[in-house]
Amino acid sequence: MPHILIVEDEAAIADTLIFALQGEGFTTTWLTLGQAALEHQRQTPADMLILDIGLPDISGFETCKQLRRFSEVPVMFLSARDGEIDRVVGLEIGADDYVVKPFSPREVAARVKAILKRVMPVVAPPSSELFQVDHERVQIHYRGLPLNLTRHEFRLLNCLLEQPERVFSREQLLDAVGVAADAGYERNIDSHIKSLRSKLRSVAADAEPIQTHRGLGYSYSPSHA
């Protein structure tokens, strides 16, 4: 899970943030000084900083300025000042958000989630981790679980997996399963695809590794698996 560095000199505020963020599954570190936060970020970078402006050593603004010399980590400012000029300055020096005290810890946690969702790319696991094909046993595992496939379904899925993102026509997929394209079975591919999708969803309900390309055919998309 993402790690959040909280830089806040008031223990009561830090405690509420830690409780709210850890409740959302984040891990946290709490520091009270800007210089300590800069050193921490150089040594063990966090995924995001929640940075109070009124710190005992250097201001949150100055901390952010120095931080931007070596890191583009997302920053959320906390401040008791709600003037427009403070917000503008905070955003202009590189902050991603500005929250005025007093605040709702749950709202801050929601803002953190939204910022990280925007800045942290979702990387699909390699196909080799999602699917394991055993040709000798005519078996395919998806996310570590065996799929109960017919002979045609095995050949069809294996064909798609071998060339991710390539769009196969129904005729090409018929050839892959060993049926002549002129035998009039093109629409049978749709039935096999429907059955395959059902079996894949039984493992991962929200995944859609087999993509439909209307008028063209089907492909395997690792980013949707």
N, C-alpha and C positions, 0 to 999 in steps of 0.2 A: 504494500500500500504506500501511497505518497507520504513523504515525511515533511512536516510543517515546523518551521523554526519560528517561535513566538518571541519577540523582543519587546518586553513590557516590564516596567519597573514596579507596577502595582500588583502585588501578589493576588489580591482578590479578583482582579480582571483576568490575570493569567490563568487562574484556577478555573474560571468559568469557560474560558476558551479551550483549555485542555480537555475539560469534561465534554464539551460539545463536539470537539473535533475527534476525540477518541471514540465517542459514541457513534460517529459516522465511519469508523474504521481507520482513521488516519493515525500515524504515529507522530509524536511531538517532542520537541526540545524547547525548554524555556530558558532564556537569558535576559539579563536586565540592562546590559550595556551595548551601545552601538559598535564599539571597537571589538568587543568579544564576539558579536554576531559576524562581523567581517572576517575575523580569524576563523571562526567556525565554518563559514561558507567556503573559505579557501581550502580548509583541511577536509571537511566532511560535508559536502554540499547537500542542502535540503532541496526539496522540490518546490517550496514556496516559503516566503517570509511574510509574517504578519508583524508590522513594524510600527511601534508607537512613535509619535513625533517628539514628544517631550521626554527625552531620556536624560539620565543624570550626567553623562559624559559629553557625547556629541548628539546633535539633534537627529531625528529620524530622516529629515531631509538630507543632511550631510552624510548620514550612513548610506542612504540610497545613492547619492552621487558617487561616493567611493565604490559602492557595490557595482555600479554600472560600468566601472572601468575594467572589470574582469568577469562579470556574470550578467546574464539576461534572465535570471530566475524571476518568476512572478513575485510582485510585491503588493501587499495590501497595507495601506496606511490606516492607523487608528489615531484619532485626534479629538480633543475636547473643543477644538475650534471648527466652526461650521461655516466660516466666511468663504465666499466664492473665490477670493484670491488664494486662500490656502489650498482649496481643492485644485485650482488651476495649476499652481506651482507644483503640487504633489504629482499631478498627472504629467506635467511637462518634464519633470526630471526622471520620469521612467516608471512611475507606479501604474499598476493595473486596476486598482480600485482605491476608494477613499471612504472610510466609514467613520461616522461621528459618534462619540460617546455621549450619553449611554446608548448601548446598542443591544440587539437581541443576539445572544450567542448562536442560536439556531440559524438566524439569518446570515451571520458571518460564515458559519459552516457551509450553508447553501451557496454563498458567493464563492467560497474557496473551491467547492466542487465544480461550479460553473467555469471558473477561470482555468482550473487544471484540465477540464474536459476540452477547453478551447486550445490550450497551448501544448498539451501532451498528446502526441499522435498515438492513435490506436494501431498497434502493429500486430498483424495476424501471425500466429505461429506458423513455422514452415510446414509445408504439406507432409513432410516426413514425420512430423510430430502428431499431426491430426489423423493421418491414415497410414496404416501398415498393411502392405499387400503381401500375402504368402501365396505364391504361385503354385507351389507344390501341393499345398492343402486346399487350394482354390478358396481362400479365405481372406477377407478384408476386415481389419479392425478400425473402428472410428472412435477417436478419443479414448483409446484403450479398451473399447468394448467390441466383441465380435458381432458382425452383421450377418443375419440369416438370409443369405442371398441365393437366388436361383442361378443356374449356369449362365443364362443370358444377362442377368443383372450384374453378376461378377464381371463378365467381359465388358459390359457397357460402362460400369463405373471405373474399371481399370483403364479403359481407353480414355476417358475424360481426365483421370488423375495423371496420366502420363504426359499430358500437354496442357497444363493450367492456362486458363484464359482463351485457349483456342476454341473457336466456334465450330462445332461439328454439325453438318447437315444430317438429316434423318437417314439419307442414303449412306453416308459415311459410317454412321453408327450401326446401321444394318450390316454393313460389311464387317465391322468390328466384332459383331456377335455371331458372324458366320452365316448370315442369311442374304441371299441374292437380292439386290436392290430392285430387280424387275419382278419380284415375286408378289408384289402388291401388299407388303407388310409394313409400309412406311409408318402408318398410324399406330402400329403395335409398339413402336418406340415410345410414343407418348404414354402408353399404358405402363411400360417398363419404368419410365422416368417417374411417373406418379407413384409407383410402388417403391422405387428407390427413395424418393423424397420422404415417404411415410416412414420408412425404416430409419432414415437418417434423423428425422425429427423425434423419433422415439429415444434417441440418444441426446440430441440437443434441440430442444423445441424451437428456439429462436433462430437457429442457423439455417442458411439457405445456400449450401455449397453448389448446387446445380442451378445454373441460371438459364432462363429462357430468352432466346433472341427471336422475336416474332418474325416469321417469314424466312428465318435462316436456320435455326436449330438450337443446340444446347452447348453450354460450356461449364467447366469446373472453375469456380472462383474462390481461391484460398482466403481472400479477405472477407468472404461471407460464411466461412466454415466455422 
